[in-house]
Amino acid sequence: MIKIAVTGGIGSGKSYISHLLEDMHIPVYNADNEAKRLTASDAGIRGELIALLGEDVYKGGLLNKPLLASYLFSAPAHVLQINSIIHPRVRKDFAAWVERQQKCEIVGMESAILYEAGFQDT
């Protein structure tokens, strides 16, 4: 199976290229969307974020985005902490997604932070 990675900064055309791939019937995994989904639903991520930031990080069962953003932007080391919680689970989710695409010769992945998240080896 061939894996195509689409990466780049804001406004660089990642989504445009991903849509072109999808128009060619190539499934594309959107890492940003899946990270948001997993952050909201994955019990492991939830547990680690609660251990790090307290119960308030999930208010009424929903991710407290302002609290998380406040923590993230208060120190560069905090970004690394949060990424170390979320990125491994997104990589695992991507691997499982690829397995479900076995009939496909080519799959794609859209990720703004492909290298920073360690996806180059998946």
N, CA, C and O atoms as a MOPAC input file, in Angstrom:
PM7 MOZYME 1SCF
protein

 N      0.84900 1    -1.18100 1     0.00000 1
 C      0.00000 1     0.00000 1     0.00000 1
 C      0.88800 1     1.23600 1     0.00000 1
 O      1.87400 1     1.31800 1     0.73300 1
 N      0.51800 1     2.18300 1    -0.83000 1
 C      1.22600 1     3.45600 1    -0.89800 1
 C      0.51500 1     4.44300 1     0.01700 1
 O     -0.71000 1     4.56400 1    -0.01800 1
 N      1.29000 1     5.14500 1     0.83600 1
 C      0.73800 1     6.17200 1     1.72800 1
 C      1.25400 1     7.53000 1     1.27300 1
 O      2.45800 1     7.75300 1     1.15000 1
 N      0.30500 1     8.43100 1     1.02700 1
 C      0.64700 1     9.78300 1     0.61000 1
 C      0.39400 1    10.71700 1     1.78600 1
 O     -0.69200 1    10.71500 1     2.36600 1
 N      1.39500 1    11.51200 1     2.13300 1
 C      1.23900 1    12.48500 1     3.21600 1
 C      1.08000 1    13.87300 1     2.61900 1
 O      1.82900 1    14.27700 1     1.72900 1
 N      0.09500 1    14.58800 1     3.12500 1
 C     -0.14900 1    15.97000 1     2.71300 1
 C      0.08700 1    16.83100 1     3.94600 1
 O     -0.62900 1    16.70500 1     4.93900 1
 N      1.08200 1    17.69800 1     3.88900 1
 C      1.42100 1    18.50700 1     5.05100 1
 C      1.75500 1    19.92700 1     4.62000 1
 O      2.03700 1    20.18100 1     3.44900 1
 N      1.71900 1    20.83300 1     5.55900 1
 C      2.04000 1    22.22800 1     5.27500 1
 C      1.34300 1    23.13300 1     6.27200 1
 O      0.52800 1    22.68100 1     7.07600 1
 N      1.66200 1    24.38000 1     6.21300 1
 C      1.10800 1    25.36400 1     7.13100 1
 C     -0.31600 1    25.76200 1     6.77800 1
 O     -0.89700 1    25.25700 1     5.81700 1
 N     -0.85800 1    26.65900 1     7.55600 1
 C     -2.20600 1    27.16900 1     7.33700 1
 C     -2.26500 1    27.82800 1     5.96400 1
 O     -1.39400 1    28.61900 1     5.60500 1
 N     -3.29800 1    27.49300 1     5.20700 1
 C     -3.49400 1    28.09900 1     3.90100 1
 C     -2.59000 1    27.57500 1     2.80700 1
 O     -2.52500 1    28.16300 1     1.72700 1
 N     -1.88500 1    26.47200 1     3.06400 1
 C     -0.93800 1    25.95400 1     2.07100 1
 C     -1.59100 1    25.04400 1     1.03400 1
 O     -0.94700 1    24.65500 1     0.05900 1
 N     -2.86100 1    24.70100 1     1.23500 1
 C     -3.55500 1    23.87100 1     0.25600 1
 C     -3.71300 1    22.40900 1     0.63500 1
 O     -4.05900 1    21.58400 1    -0.21100 1
 N     -3.46300 1    22.07800 1     1.90000 1
 C     -3.60100 1    20.68000 1     2.34600 1
 C     -4.99500 1    20.14100 1     2.06100 1
 O     -5.14600 1    19.06400 1     1.48500 1
 N     -5.99900 1    20.88500 1     2.46300 1
 C     -7.38100 1    20.41800 1     2.28400 1
 C     -7.73500 1    20.31000 1     0.81300 1
 O     -8.44500 1    19.38900 1     0.40700 1
 N     -7.25100 1    21.23000 1     0.02300 1
 C     -7.50900 1    21.19000 1    -1.41400 1
 C     -6.94400 1    19.90000 1    -2.01600 1
 O     -7.63400 1    19.19800 1    -2.75500 1
 N     -5.69900 1    19.59900 1    -1.69600 1
 C     -5.05900 1    18.38200 1    -2.21900 1
 C     -5.77600 1    17.13900 1    -1.69300 1
 O     -5.98400 1    16.17900 1    -2.43600 1
 N     -6.15500 1    17.15700 1    -0.40900 1
 C     -6.88000 1    16.01600 1     0.16300 1
 C     -8.19700 1    15.78500 1    -0.57000 1
 O     -8.57400 1    14.64200 1    -0.83000 1
 N     -8.89200 1    16.86200 1    -0.90100 1
 C    -10.15600 1    16.72300 1    -1.64300 1
 C     -9.90200 1    16.17900 1    -3.04900 1
 O    -10.69600 1    15.38800 1    -3.55900 1
 N     -8.81500 1    16.59300 1    -3.66900 1
 C     -8.47500 1    16.03900 1    -4.98200 1
 C     -8.22300 1    14.53600 1    -4.87800 1
 O     -8.67800 1    13.76500 1    -5.72400 1
 N     -7.50300 1    14.12700 1    -3.84600 1
 C     -7.25900 1    12.69100 1    -3.64300 1
 C     -8.57300 1    11.94500 1    -3.44400 1
 O     -8.78700 1    10.88100 1    -4.02600 1
 N     -9.44600 1    12.50600 1    -2.62100 1
 C    -10.74000 1    11.87100 1    -2.38000 1
 C    -11.56800 1    11.80800 1    -3.66100 1
 O    -12.28500 1    10.83200 1    -3.88400 1
 N    -11.47700 1    12.83800 1    -4.50400 1
 C    -12.16900 1    12.80500 1    -5.79400 1
 C    -11.64500 1    11.67500 1    -6.67300 1
 O    -12.35400 1    11.18600 1    -7.55200 1
 N    -10.39700 1    11.26200 1    -6.43300 1
 C     -9.79300 1    10.14700 1    -7.16500 1
 C    -10.04400 1     8.81800 1    -6.43200 1
 O     -9.42700 1     7.80000 1    -6.74400 1
 N    -10.95500 1     8.84900 1    -5.46100 1
 C    -11.34100 1     7.66800 1    -4.67100 1
 C    -10.19500 1     7.13100 1    -3.82200 1
 O    -10.09400 1     5.92900 1    -3.57900 1
 N     -9.34300 1     8.03700 1    -3.38000 1
 C     -8.26200 1     7.68700 1    -2.45400 1
 C     -8.70400 1     8.18100 1    -1.07600 1
 O     -8.88200 1     9.38300 1    -0.88400 1
 N     -8.88200 1     7.27100 1    -0.11500 1
 C     -9.30400 1     7.72000 1     1.22200 1
 C     -8.19600 1     8.51700 1     1.90300 1
 O     -7.01200 1     8.20200 1     1.77800 1
 N     -8.61100 1     9.56200 1     2.63100 1
 C     -7.65500 1    10.44100 1     3.30400 1
 C     -8.01700 1    10.53400 1     4.79100 1
 O     -9.15900 1    10.82400 1     5.14900 1
 N     -7.04400 1    10.28700 1     5.62500 1
 C     -7.16600 1    10.41300 1     7.07900 1
 C     -6.78100 1    11.83200 1     7.45300 1
 O     -5.65300 1    12.25400 1     7.19700 1
 N     -7.69800 1    12.57100 1     8.05400 1
 C     -7.42200 1    13.94500 1     8.46900 1
 C     -6.98500 1    13.91000 1     9.93400 1
 O     -7.81500 1    13.77800 1    10.83400 1
 N     -5.67800 1    14.03000 1    10.16300 1
 C     -5.12300 1    13.88500 1    11.51500 1
 C     -5.66400 1    14.92900 1    12.47900 1
 O     -5.88300 1    14.62200 1    13.65100 1
 N     -5.88300 1    16.15000 1    12.01700 1
 C     -6.39300 1    17.20200 1    12.90000 1
 C     -7.80800 1    16.86800 1    13.37800 1
 O     -8.10700 1    16.94900 1    14.56900 1
 N     -8.65900 1    16.49700 1    12.44900 1
 C    -10.03600 1    16.13200 1    12.82600 1
 C    -10.06000 1    14.92700 1    13.75500 1
 O    -10.82100 1    14.89300 1    14.72100 1
 N     -9.22500 1    13.94200 1    13.45700 1
 C     -9.20500 1    12.73000 1    14.27900 1
 C     -8.61100 1    13.00600 1    15.65400 1
 O     -9.04200 1    12.40300 1    16.63700 1
 N     -7.63400 1    13.90100 1    15.74700 1
 C     -7.08500 1    14.27000 1    17.05500 1
 C     -8.16000 1    14.93100 1    17.91300 1
 O     -8.25300 1    14.66600 1    19.11100 1
 N     -8.97000 1    15.78900 1    17.29800 1
 C    -10.06800 1    16.42300 1    18.03300 1
 C    -11.07600 1    15.37500 1    18.49300 1
 O    -11.53700 1    15.41100 1    19.63400 1
 N    -11.41700 1    14.44500 1    17.60700 1
 C    -12.36900 1    13.39100 1    17.96800 1
 C    -11.82400 1    12.54900 1    19.11800 1
 O    -12.53700 1    12.26900 1    20.08100 1
 N    -10.57200 1    12.15400 1    19.01500 1
 C     -9.97500 1    11.31600 1    20.05300 1
 C     -9.83100 1    12.05900 1    21.37800 1
 O    -10.03000 1    11.47300 1    22.44200 1
 N     -9.49000 1    13.33600 1    21.32100 1
 C     -9.36400 1    14.12200 1    22.54200 1
 C    -10.70500 1    14.19300 1    23.26600 1
 O    -10.75800 1    14.23700 1    24.49500 1
 N    -11.77200 1    14.20300 1    22.50100 1
 C    -13.11300 1    14.24300 1    23.09500 1
 C    -13.58900 1    12.88000 1    23.56000 1
 O    -14.38700 1    12.79500 1    24.49400 1
 N    -13.11600 1    11.80000 1    22.92500 1
 C    -13.73900 1    10.49700 1    23.17800 1
 C    -12.83200 1     9.40300 1    23.75100 1
 O    -13.33500 1     8.45000 1    24.34800 1
 N    -11.53900 1     9.51300 1    23.58900 1
 C    -10.62300 1     8.44900 1    24.01200 1
 C    -10.42000 1     8.46900 1    25.52900 1
 O    -10.00800 1     9.48000 1    26.09800 1
 N    -10.71200 1     7.34900 1    26.16800 1
 C    -10.61100 1     7.26000 1    27.62900 1
 C     -9.17600 1     7.47300 1    28.11500 1
 O     -8.97000 1     8.06600 1    29.17400 1
 N     -8.19300 1     7.00400 1    27.36700 1
 C     -6.80100 1     7.18800 1    27.76200 1
 C     -6.38000 1     8.64500 1    27.73400 1
 O     -5.74600 1     9.13400 1    28.66900 1
 N     -6.73300 1     9.33600 1    26.66600 1
 C     -6.42000 1    10.76500 1    26.57300 1
 C     -7.14200 1    11.51100 1    27.67900 1
 O     -6.55800 1    12.35500 1    28.36000 1
 N     -8.40600 1    11.19600 1    27.85100 1
 C     -9.21200 1    11.85300 1    28.88900 1
 C     -8.55700 1    11.67000 1    30.26100 1
 O     -8.40600 1    12.63200 1    31.01400 1
 N     -8.17600 1    10.45700 1    30.57500 1
 C     -7.56600 1    10.17200 1    31.87300 1
 C     -6.26300 1    10.91700 1    32.09000 1
 O     -6.01300 1    11.44800 1    33.17300 1
 N     -5.43200 1    10.95500 1    31.05500 1
 C     -4.14900 1    11.64600 1    31.19600 1
 C     -4.32600 1    13.16000 1    31.29400 1
 O     -3.61900 1    13.81800 1    32.05700 1
 N     -5.26400 1    13.71400 1    30.52600 1
 C     -5.50200 1    15.15600 1    30.61700 1
 C     -6.08100 1    15.53100 1    31.97600 1
 O     -5.72600 1    16.56800 1    32.53700 1
 N     -6.96900 1    14.69700 1    32.50700 1
 C     -7.52100 1    14.94900 1    33.84200 1
 C     -6.42300 1    14.85200 1    34.89700 1
 O     -6.36900 1    15.66700 1    35.81800 1
 N     -5.54800 1    13.85500 1    34.76400 1
 C     -4.44500 1    13.72000 1    35.72200 1
 C     -3.52200 1    14.93900 1    35.67800 1
 O     -2.99000 1    15.36100 1    36.70400 1
 N     -3.33900 1    15.49600 1    34.49000 1
 C     -2.45000 1    16.63800 1    34.32500 1
 C     -3.10400 1    17.96300 1    34.73100 1
 O     -2.47400 1    18.79700 1    35.38100 1
 N     -4.38300 1    18.15300 1    34.34000 1
 C     -5.02000 1    19.45700 1    34.48900 1
 C     -6.20200 1    19.48500 1    35.45600 1
 O     -6.73500 1    20.55300 1    35.76000 1
 N     -6.60400 1    18.32600 1    35.93100 1
 C     -7.73600 1    18.27000 1    36.84700 1
 C     -9.05600 1    18.01000 1    36.12700 1
 O     -9.14300 1    18.06200 1    34.90000 1
 N    -10.06600 1    17.73300 1    36.92000 1
 C    -11.39300 1    17.37000 1    36.40100 1
 C    -12.00100 1    18.46200 1    35.51400 1
 O    -12.80300 1    18.16300 1    34.63000 1
 N    -11.62700 1    19.71500 1    35.74400 1
 C    -12.21700 1    20.82800 1    34.98400 1
 C    -11.86800 1    20.80100 1    33.50200 1
 O    -12.49000 1    21.51300 1    32.71400 1
 N    -10.88100 1    19.98900 1    33.10200 1
 C    -10.50900 1    19.94600 1    31.69600 1
 C    -11.62300 1    19.31900 1    30.84700 1
 O    -11.66400 1    19.50800 1    29.63200 1
 N    -12.51800 1    18.58100 1    31.49200 1
 C    -13.72100 1    18.06600 1    30.82900 1
 C    -14.91400 1    18.51900 1    31.65600 1
 O    -15.20300 1    17.93700 1    32.70200 1
 N    -15.60200 1    19.54500 1    31.19900 1
 C    -16.77700 1    20.06200 1    31.90400 1
 C    -18.02200 1    19.45300 1    31.28900 1
 O    -18.25000 1    19.55700 1    30.08400 1
 N    -18.82200 1    18.81800 1    32.12600 1
 C    -20.03700 1    18.19400 1    31.62300 1
 C    -19.75700 1    17.14500 1    30.57200 1
 O    -20.58000 1    16.91800 1    29.68500 1
 N    -18.61400 1    16.50800 1    30.65800 1
 C    -18.24100 1    15.48300 1    29.70100 1
 C    -17.60700 1    16.01500 1    28.42600 1
 O    -17.16000 1    15.23200 1    27.58800 1
 N    -17.55900 1    17.32800 1    28.26600 1
 C    -16.98000 1    17.93100 1    27.06000 1
 C    -15.63700 1    18.56600 1    27.36500 1
 O    -15.41500 1    19.08000 1    28.46100 1
 N    -14.74600 1    18.52500 1    26.39000 1
 C    -13.43200 1    19.12500 1    26.55200 1
 C    -13.57200 1    20.62500 1    26.79500 1
 O    -14.26100 1    21.32600 1    26.05400 1
 N    -12.91600 1    21.09900 1    27.83100 1
 C    -12.90400 1    22.52300 1    28.16900 1
 C    -11.76600 1    23.15900 1    27.36600 1
 O    -10.64000 1    23.27400 1    27.85000 1
 N    -12.07200 1    23.56500 1    26.14500 1
 C    -11.04900 1    24.08300 1    25.23900 1
 C    -10.35100 1    25.33100 1    25.76300 1
 O     -9.13600 1    25.44500 1    25.60400 1
 N    -11.06100 1    26.27300 1    26.37800 1
 C    -10.34600 1    27.44200 1    26.91400 1
 C     -9.32000 1    27.07000 1    27.99000 1
 O     -8.23100 1    27.64400 1    28.02900 1
 N     -9.65800 1    26.12000 1    28.85700 1
 C     -8.71400 1    25.69400 1    29.88900 1
 C     -7.50200 1    25.02400 1    29.25100 1
 O     -6.36300 1    25.31500 1    29.61700 1
 N     -7.74600 1    24.13300 1    28.30000 1
 C     -6.64500 1    23.45200 1    27.62900 1
 C     -5.77400 1    24.45500 1    26.88000 1
 O     -4.54700 1    24.37400 1    26.94600 1
 N     -6.38800 1    25.39600 1    26.17000 1
 C     -5.62800 1    26.40900 1    25.42400 1
 C     -4.79800 1    27.27900 1    26.36500 1
 O     -3.65000 1    27.60300 1    26.06400 1
 N     -5.37400 1    27.65200 1    27.49400 1
 C     -4.65100 1    28.45400 1    28.46900 1
 C     -3.39400 1    27.72900 1    28.93900 1
 O     -2.32600 1    28.32900 1    29.05400 1
 N     -3.53100 1    26.45400 1    29.20400 1
 C     -2.38900 1    25.65300 1    29.63600 1
 C     -1.36700 1    25.53400 1    28.50100 1
 O     -0.17000 1    25.73300 1    28.71100 1
 N     -1.84400 1    25.21000 1    27.31600 1
 C     -0.94900 1    25.01900 1    26.16900 1
 C     -0.09300 1    26.24700 1    25.89800 1
 O      1.11400 1    26.14100 1    25.67900 1
 N     -0.73100 1    27.41100 1    25.91500 1
 C     -0.03000 1    28.62400 1    25.51900 1
 C      0.72700 1    29.30200 1    26.65300 1
 O      1.33400 1    30.35400 1    26.45200 1
 N      0.69400 1    28.71200 1    27.83400 1
 C      1.39700 1    29.33400 1    28.96200 1
 C      2.88200 1    28.97500 1    29.01100 1
 O      3.65700 1    29.65600 1    29.68200 1
 N      3.28800 1    27.90500 1    28.30400 1
 C      4.70500 1    27.52800 1    28.29400 1
 C      4.96600 1    26.54400 1    27.15800 1
 O      4.15400 1    25.65000 1    26.92000 1
 N      6.08500 1    26.69600 1    26.45500 1
 C      6.39900 1    25.76800 1    25.36600 1
 C      6.45200 1    24.30400 1    25.81800 1
 O      6.09700 1    23.40700 1    25.05300 1
 N      6.88700 1    24.06300 1    27.03800 1
 C      6.96000 1    22.68900 1    27.54100 1
 C      5.57200 1    22.06100 1    27.65300 1
 O      5.42900 1    20.84200 1    27.55300 1
 N      4.55800 1    22.88600 1    27.85800 1
 C      3.19700 1    22.36100 1    27.96800 1
 C      2.71000 1    21.78700 1    26.64100 1
 O      1.96900 1    20.80400 1    26.61800 1
 N      3.12200 1    22.39600 1    25.55500 1
 C      2.75400 1    21.87600 1    24.22900 1
 C      3.32500 1    20.46700 1    24.07400 1
 O      2.64200 1    19.55800 1    23.60300 1
 N      4.56500 1    20.30300 1    24.46800 1
 C      5.19100 1    18.97100 1    24.38200 1
 C      4.46000 1    17.95700 1    25.24800 1
 O      4.27000 1    16.81100 1    24.83900 1
 N      4.05100 1    18.37000 1    26.43700 1
 C      3.29600 1    17.47400 1    27.33200 1
 C      1.99500 1    17.01800 1    26.70000 1
 O      1.70000 1    15.82300 1    26.66700 1
 N      1.22100 1    17.96100 1    26.20000 1
 C     -0.06900 1    17.63600 1    25.61000 1
 C      0.12800 1    16.79600 1    24.35100 1
 O     -0.59800 1    15.82700 1    24.13300 1
 N      1.09700 1    17.16000 1    23.53000 1
 C      1.35900 1    16.38400 1    22.31700 1
 C      1.76500 1    14.95400 1    22.64500 1
 O      1.40200 1    14.02700 1    21.92100 1
 N      2.51000 1    14.76700 1    23.72300 1
 C      2.93400 1    13.41200 1    24.09900 1
 C      1.75700 1    12.56200 1    24.57100 1
 O      1.84800 1    11.33500 1    24.59100 1
 N      0.68200 1    13.19000 1    24.94100 1
 C     -0.54100 1    12.47000 1    25.33100 1
 C     -1.37400 1    12.13800 1    24.09300 1
 O     -1.86700 1    11.01900 1    23.95300 1
 N     -1.52600 1    13.10500 1    23.20700 1
 C     -2.46300 1    12.95700 1    22.08900 1
 C     -1.84700 1    12.27000 1    20.87000 1
 O     -2.46900 1    11.37700 1    20.29400 1
 N     -0.64500 1    12.66300 1    20.46800 1
 C     -0.08400 1    12.16000 1    19.21600 1
 C      0.10400 1    10.65100 1    19.15000 1
 O     -0.17900 1    10.06700 1    18.10400 1
 N      0.56600 1     9.98300 1    20.20900 1
 C      0.69300 1     8.52600 1    20.09800 1
 C     -0.64800 1     7.83600 1    19.81600 1
 O     -0.69400 1     6.84100 1    19.09300 1
 N     -1.71400 1     8.35500 1    20.37600 1
 C     -3.03300 1     7.74600 1    20.14100 1
 C     -3.53900 1     8.03800 1    18.73300 1
 O     -4.23400 1     7.21300 1    18.14000 1
 N     -3.19800 1     9.19700 1    18.20000 1
 C     -3.58300 1     9.49400 1    16.81800 1
 C     -2.79400 1     8.58900 1    15.86900 1
 O     -3.35300 1     8.08600 1    14.89400 1
 N     -1.51700 1     8.37800 1    16.13800 1
 C     -0.72300 1     7.45700 1    15.30300 1
 C     -1.31300 1     6.04800 1    15.34900 1
 O     -1.40900 1     5.37800 1    14.32100 1
 N     -1.70600 1     5.60300 1    16.53400 1
 C     -2.31800 1     4.27600 1    16.67300 1
 C     -3.64700 1     4.21300 1    15.92600 1
 O     -3.94700 1     3.21100 1    15.27500 1
 N     -4.43700 1     5.26700 1    16.01500 1
 C     -5.71300 1     5.33100 1    15.30800 1
 C     -5.48500 1     5.30700 1    13.79900 1
 O     -6.22300 1     4.64700 1    13.06800 1
 N     -4.46200 1     6.02700 1    13.33000 1
 C     -4.13700 1     6.02200 1    11.90600 1
 C     -3.75700 1     4.61800 1    11.44800 1
 O     -4.20700 1     4.16900 1    10.39300 1
 N     -2.93600 1     3.92400 1    12.22800 1
 C     -2.53100 1     2.55900 1    11.86400 1
 C     -3.75300 1     1.64100 1    11.75300 1
 O     -3.84000 1     0.82500 1    10.83500 1
 N     -4.68800 1     1.77700 1    12.68800 1
 C     -5.91100 1     0.96700 1    12.63600 1
 C     -6.74900 1     1.34400 1    11.41600 1
 O     -7.32800 1     0.47300 1    10.76600 1
 N     -6.81400 1     2.63200 1    11.10600 1
 C     -7.55100 1     3.10600 1     9.93500 1
 C     -6.94800 1     2.52600 1     8.65600 1
 O     -7.67800 1     2.08000 1     7.77100 1
 N     -5.62400 1     2.53100 1     8.55900 1
 C     -4.94100 1     1.97400 1     7.38600 1
 C     -5.29700 1     0.49400 1     7.23700 1
 O     -5.55600 1     0.02900 1     6.12800 1
 N     -5.31200 1    -0.23500 1     8.32900 1
 C     -5.68000 1    -1.65200 1     8.28200 1
 C     -7.08300 1    -1.86400 1     7.71200 1
 O     -7.32900 1    -2.83800 1     7.00000 1
 N     -7.99000 1    -0.95400 1     8.02400 1
 C     -9.36500 1    -1.05500 1     7.51800 1
 C     -9.45400 1    -0.69900 1     6.03300 1
 O    -10.48000 1    -0.94700 1     5.39900 1
 N     -8.39600 1    -0.12300 1     5.47900 1
 C     -8.38100 1     0.29000 1     4.07000 1
 C     -7.66100 1    -0.73300 1     3.19700 1
 O     -7.13700 1    -0.37000 1     2.14400 1
 N     -7.62300 1    -1.98600 1     3.60100 1
 C     -6.80700 1    -2.98900 1     2.91500 1
 C     -7.12200 1    -3.15000 1     1.43300 1
 O     -6.25100 1    -3.56400 1     0.66800 1
 N     -8.32700 1    -2.83900 1     1.01300 1
 C     -8.67600 1    -2.96800 1    -0.40400 1
 C     -8.10200 1    -1.82300 1    -1.23700 1
 O     -8.15700 1    -1.86000 1    -2.46600 1
 N     -7.56200 1    -0.82700 1    -0.58300 1
 C     -7.04700 1     0.34800 1    -1.27800 1
 C     -5.55700 1     0.17900 1    -1.58400 1
 O     -4.78600 1    -0.28900 1    -0.74700 1
 N     -5.17500 1     0.56500 1    -2.79000 1
 C     -3.75700 1     0.54600 1    -3.14700 1
 C     -3.03600 1     1.77500 1    -2.61300 1
 O     -1.83700 1     1.73900 1    -2.33600 1
 N     -3.80100 1     2.88000 1    -2.47100 1
 C     -3.22200 1     4.15000 1    -2.03500 1
 C     -4.13000 1     4.74800 1    -0.97000 1
 O     -5.35400 1     4.71500 1    -1.10200 1
 N     -3.53700 1     5.29200 1     0.08100 1
 C     -4.27700 1     6.05200 1     1.09000 1
 C     -3.51900 1     7.35300 1     1.33000 1
 O     -2.33000 1     7.46600 1     1.03200 1
 N     -4.23100 1     8.32300 1     1.87100 1
 C     -3.61000 1     9.60000 1     2.16400 1
 C     -3.77200 1     9.98900 1     3.62100 1
 O     -4.62400 1     9.46300 1     4.33600 1
 N     -2.95000 1    10.90300 1     4.03200 1
 C     -3.06900 1    11.49100 1     5.36600 1
 C     -2.80600 1    12.97800 1     5.24700 1
 O     -1.84100 1    13.41400 1     4.62000 1
 N     -3.69400 1    13.75000 1     5.87000 1
 C     -3.51300 1    15.19700 1     5.94700 1
 C     -3.12900 1    15.54400 1     7.37100 1
 O     -3.86400 1    15.24300 1     8.31200 1
 N     -1.96900 1    16.18400 1     7.53000 1
 C     -1.49900 1    16.56800 1     8.86000 1
 C     -0.62300 1    17.80900 1     8.76000 1
 O      0.38600 1    17.81100 1     8.05300 1
 N     -1.01100 1    18.85700 1     9.46600 1
 C     -0.21500 1    20.08500 1     9.47400 1
 C      1.12600 1    19.87100 1    10.16300 1
 O      2.11000 1    20.53800 1     9.84400 1
 N      1.15800 1    18.95000 1    11.09800 1
 C      2.38000 1    18.72900 1    11.87800 1
 C      2.85800 1    17.28500 1    11.71500 1
 O      3.10900 1    16.58900 1    12.69900 1
 N      2.97600 1    16.86000 1    10.50100 1
 C      3.35100 1    15.48500 1    10.16000 1
 C      4.61800 1    15.03900 1    10.87900 1
 O      4.62500 1    14.00500 1    11.54800 1
 N      5.67200 1    15.80600 1    10.74500 1
 C      6.97300 1    15.41600 1    11.32500 1
 C      6.98600 1    15.61600 1    12.83500 1
 O      7.50400 1    14.77400 1    13.56900 1
 N      6.42400 1    16.71300 1    13.29900 1
 C      6.39900 1    16.99800 1    14.73300 1
 C      5.62300 1    15.93200 1    15.50800 1
 O      5.92900 1    15.65200 1    16.66700 1
 N      4.62000 1    15.34400 1    14.86100 1
 C      3.79400 1    14.32400 1    15.51600 1
 C      4.35200 1    12.90900 1    15.31700 1
 O      3.80100 1    11.94900 1    15.85500 1
 N      5.43100 1    12.77500 1    14.55800 1
 C      6.05000 1    11.47500 1    14.37900 1
 C      5.39200 1    10.59000 1    13.33200 1
 O      5.59700 1     9.37600 1    13.34500 1
 N      4.61900 1    11.15600 1    12.43600 1
 C      3.90800 1    10.35700 1    11.44000 1
 C      4.78200 1     9.90200 1    10.28700 1
 O      4.36800 1     9.03500 1     9.51800 1
 N      5.95900 1    10.44800 1    10.14100 1
 C      6.79900 1    10.08500 1     9.00400 1
 C      7.17700 1     8.60100 1     9.02100 1
 O      7.57900 1     8.05800 1     7.99200 1
 N      7.05500 1     7.94800 1    10.16400 1
 C      7.44100 1     6.54100 1    10.27200 1
 C      6.24600 1     5.59100 1    10.20500 1
 O      6.41100 1     4.38600 1    10.38900 1
 N      5.03700 1     6.11700 1     9.94300 1
 C      3.86400 1     5.23900 1     9.91900 1
 C      3.45600 1     4.86300 1     8.51800 1
 O      2.48600 1     4.12800 1     8.33300 1

